[in-house]
Amino acid sequence: MNPDLGFSRRHFLQSTSSGFGYLAFSALSTWAADEPAISASPLAPKQPHFAPRAKRVIFLCMKGAPSHVDTFDYKPQLIKDNGKDSGRGRGGPALLLASPWKFSQHGRSGLYISELFPEVAKHADDLCLINSMHTDLPNHPQAFVQMHTGTAQFIRPSLGAWALYGLGTQNQNLPGFITMDPPPNNGGARNYGSAFLPAIYQGTKIGSGFPGQFGRRGGGGAEETISNIKNERFTTEAQRTQLDFVQTLNRAKMQQDGYNPQVEGVIESYELAFRMQNIAPQVLDISKETEATKKLYGIGDQTTDAFGKQCLHARRMIEAGVRFVEIAQGNWDQHRNLRADLEKNCNEIDKPIAGLLADLKSRGLLKDTLVIWGGEFGRTPHAQGGDGRDHNNTGFSMWMAGGGVKGGTKIGATDEYGYEAIDNKVHIHDWHATVLALLGLDHEKLTYRYAGRDFRLTDVSGRVVKEMFS
Amino acid sequence: MKLLAPSLLYIAAFSTLTAADVNKLTDEQLNFFERKIRPVLADTCYECHAATAKKVKGGLLLDSKESALRGGDNGPAVVPGKLEESLIIRAIKWADKDMEMPPKKKLSDAVIADFEAWIKMGAPDPRGGSVEGAASASAKWKKKEINIEEGRKHWAYQLPVKPAPPAVKNIDWPKSDIDKLVLSKLEEKNLRPVRDAEKRDLIRRATFDLTGLPPTPDEVKAFLADSSTDSFANAVDGLLASDHFGEHWGRHWLDVARYAESAGKDVNVLYPFAWRYRDWVIEAFNKGLPYNEFIKQQIAGDLMPFKDVLDQSKKIVATGFLAIGSKPLNERNPKQFQLEVTDEQIDTLSQAFLATTVACARCHDHKFDPIPQKDYYALAGILMSSETLYGTNRAVQNNHPSDLIDLGKESGMSPGFEGINASERAALDQRLTTLNTTRTEKTREAFAARSAGKETNLLQLLALREQLGNSEAKVNRYEKNGDPRILTMGVYDRKYPVNSAIYSRGDATQPGETVPRGFVQVVLKDAPKITAKGSGRMELAQWLSAEQNPLTARVMTNRIWRWLFGRGIVSSMDNFGTTGEKPVNPELLDYLAVRFMENGWSVKKMIREIMLSRTYQLASVHAPTNFLLDPENTLNWRMNSKPLPAESLRDAMLFVSGKLDPYPPDGSVVCRAGEGREGMIKMFQVVSQPQYYRSAYLPIVRDQLPETLSLFDFADASLVTGDRESTNVPSQGLYLMNNAFVQKLSDDMARRVYESGKDNAERVTNAYQLAYGRPATQNDQAASRAFFSNYLLDANKAKAKKGPDISIYAWSAFCQALMASAEFRYLN
């Protein structure tokens, strides 16, 4: 045995944080460290089941169900039959509504994308459009929870929690699963909860996100904070002095107890917390990003500023080693004012998303970062009130990019109008199975024993849609 | 078994052809089958419907003629000549939503046409050789009949028998029968109990364990000074008699009862009156309600005899146990909603009282325990024959508001919210009337528009419905004169009891055979008979609380043990089934269960007996030899070092800072927040306001728990939780270091400590006394001095840099450090 190996990374972290060396310790340099760091920690990086195509995820979650027939699902027949009775209304006749926006082909792949996403369209060859998504129920709360946990019927862990449980995280100085401005309704914390998985796998919520929730738009972007991250009272030195005293007390107790892993855990978690205080604000601080980068994300422009900041935060987080980042944005529930509101929603996110994809690519991160865009379901091809669309769970679209996904591809299809997925249907379970597979996890093997049986994200379903792989 | 590739299966099946079979078919028929049918079957069906499949689905095999004709769970797959009756055709045409085959991708129209042609020509099928294999595979996969008698052999279904106190080698050690039972297991494994706890640690442990609060320095002093032999017994008696006992132990039960004040799930509206159940639980523990009575009242309190209106009201409140669960309020199908509510009730009561996962038998027979699906629906019938009343009002996403129970002023109970005057009440009435009129008009307009072929304004109608719901709920809170009504959640019997159908896969659209109401057979041979009249809840209550029920006493004594030692004798607290853990000391568990019943199901007596054992009074010190043999201390060679539960940590901080309000608040802030969406918005503000009463009374809104609870492993308020997690995560450290409320309490403690002494050494000693129940050692004094001098250096440095003057916070920083330390957060 090589005695040098006895000096573990944990010792290193401890020694750097117990003097003033901690100030120099920057998390930003640790993202590439994929080797097991703190093996005792449940968050330590774990071996996936097979070679992963993606190492981390950014999920752009569009709350309220964006219209697929106006964005990523081109329906020429719907344009032709504009104004015909669909025979499907739930309060009088429901007339088919052609998308008010034009679709055209983009990139070498020639994917059809609507003019609502001119910037994202420039990345057409990186996108894998899934046009055949479907989910069980056309109600926001249930579908939103199902999208996150696989089921609305039972209390189950969320996708991010499963990913973290399966893979651990790369930076022990930051939470492994961060969700920015999650909506408090539609299942609230359930959507980033850990349910029966150990609590350490639950998502860390950043930003309040709440005030906008009952207003026109959800999502924040301006003030992204981790709860209690900042000490409003002491200087860093004074706080370190205070913490040193706490740790003196803790070590005294440990000495007295002889051996006590719980106290050891307390000591470690305080050091992590202390480092997080220092590092998380650095990660969340975008002031040092270049003007060019900020412009790329649309930061500074009133329309795109909020979402642009969220996207830039997401990039900085995954760059710092966070495993799973989710950004919630909404509201996309256009029962009315479709023309004005959908356009507004898209304007807010188009440039930031394109900026995110471009930035990830130029930093060499896109190849192993999975970017997902989508909402809980889609909308009806027929109109509601002349300028709106109703809920549609039987067919809708999502897209994925980067992280081992085959770019410039279109998976599956809905019927001629966009009501139902008919070809290569992708259920939420299938999508979950595929996302896990991209991360190197077998959805049938990623289990947790609870109440006497092994549970999975995909329950007893799920099909890995291999056509999405590059 | 390894899964064979479909192509291999194809070859295997082909090779089993015999000449005799083939002879019966014409060449065309044979050709048609081999070219058009068999390849499709082999490629797309055999993966799940062949004897060689890893897992045969739906009981259906398609790899032999006979098995295809016989069919699966749903009936024959192939009926020669009859398209409509051949389920295989329905399946491949995706005619039934629940039977779309192959599930991943529909076959092409041409292939479907081939199958139709094949059925029409009489489904000629040359296969035969594999019938035998198929039959045996089919038998293997055929529904296994659950053998109840066989199932009763599992340890948990046998009645507990009080063991004779075992002989032990170290005869001086045991103080009680419990000790003998523990020691005999330790000796078997060559383990030796560690030393007894120091008196100082013991009184701190006992006070936290019984009341969730630390002892005052005076209480510690008094206990140390009392050298009588029954000093600890007296201390325990005093603590058991404290009203804080019920607040702490009631909260334990509320974890099990998945107590919360909102619907959770997708439409998380408030339950403004859930707190009555919380208060009932706390009182039940304080008053020493026998556990069997405690069960009965929660299941059927409304059906029990009562002394007076107050007694009756309390018993009704107790049934809130069945009503406070999470509910999918926006489920559209009312029958499905009822099935979900019933399922939640069955899941909760079976885990809470019996540590049995009966809900696993909802969709099919229990896979591991001897519980047929029939038993689940027998139980479901009882609950469906009762109406669950939980309040909430009609709103856009709430399709299932329900009534509440009005206990009436004569109940003498507190309403939990302020009344209004008569004219305000009249104004509410007026608004309701106006809204009703508007809605009638708008609905009429909508119908008119619809019949004229014009579009209707659905959104306006929905908004009106929401306003109406809100308004109705407000009106219903008050008497005509504006006095607050005395409202509660709970359960009532329906007028006519019903028996439930067995719902295939738990789906409301698939009812099957109806089963009479009854119980889980394996638990009790002679279950009470359900009378034709009532719902059967009274009988259910008796069944759950019967002395002959082998689970009830064991499950509760195991919980009591867990709440005192940090680990159950059966470590899977809520699952005593075959997939749960076995008891590490079955004799001890049986002893406790029988003693519990002998002592009239008294929780306090059980706790007292356990705490007076030497086992409870062991130190929590490490012992390397023991540790190697039993690292998790499953056999109790020492006391576990236990983390303070979230509530105790907060209460202790309030306590040492002198800020704890020891009196229970009236009702809950949830009740006063208001109804519907409005109430929910109000709650977001309320949750962040500081409260000074005990944590047991903090608002428990599902998925919106107060940070001080959720950060420290509070139970998931939607799930039965007999065993909380214990995590060490940085967010806890951030909270204790940086949270403004924690800093405020540190200031308060600092003021107290500073005023308590003449000099710093005395103040430091008093601070340690207050926080840890012990004086500061010399090392502590030295460490404290070092802290203060370093802190002042930092403060001066800050001042020199024109920063804030933080020197005034020195004592606060010191006190905060004491509260943040492991010694404060863990019990020896």
Interface residues (C-beta under 8 A of the other chain):
Chain A: R90 G91 G92 P93 N139 H140 P141 Q142 F144 V145 A152 Q153 I155 P175 P184 N185 N186 G187 G188 A189 R190 G193 A195 F196 P198 A199 I200 T204 F210 F214 I226 S227 N228 I229 K230 N231 E232 R233 F234 T235 E237 A238 Q239 T241 Q242 L243 D244 F245 V246 T248 L249 N250 A252 K253 M254 D257 G258 Y259 N260 Q262 V263 G265 V266 I267 E268 S269 Y270 L272 A273 F274 M276 Q277 H335 R336 Q384 G385 G386 I422 N424 K425 A451 G452 R453 R463
Chain B: K104 K105 K106 K265 D266 V267 N268 S326 P328 N330 R332 E340 Q351 T357 C360 K367 F368 Q397 A446 A449 R450 G453 K454 E455 T456 N457 L458 L459 S572 D574 N575 G577 T578 T579 G580 S620 V621 H622 P624 F627 S641 P643 R677 I681 F684 D703 Q704 E707 D713 D716 S718 L719 E725 S726 T727 N728 V729 P730 S731 Q732 G733 L734 Y735 M737 N738 N739 A740 Q743 N779 D780 A783 S784 A786 F787 N790 Y791 D794 A795 K797 A798 G803 P804 I806 Y809 A813 F814 Q816 A817 L818 A820 S821 A822 E823 R825 Y826
